């Protein structure tokens, strides 16, 4: 059973930056599509960014140009660099790992990001 552990969240002022990390306990990290999701209170969890095993990247429209997802397969870690943060970016950020649509994904426990205005 793979575990995902997020870190790097915190409190930051609008316009600031944070870098989230997600470390995976697996020796086959490279085969997983990794994603970052976020959930604000009273809202549904939404996809922020994803990076496939081949390096294909997708972003939600709300973070394009401000967030950058990357992965280091040698460290079994995926990152989310968040710049120009806005109060609307506030929420709990979750790391997600999936192999394909047939198997259930793995989830981390989340890390809180709070952006003050």
Secondary structure, 3 states (H helix, E strand, C coil): CCCEEEECCEEEECCCCEEEEEEECCCCHHHCEEEEEEECCCCCCEEEEEECCCCCEEECCCCCCCEEEEEECCCCEEEEEECCCCHHHCEEEEEEEECCCCCCCEECCCEEEEEEC
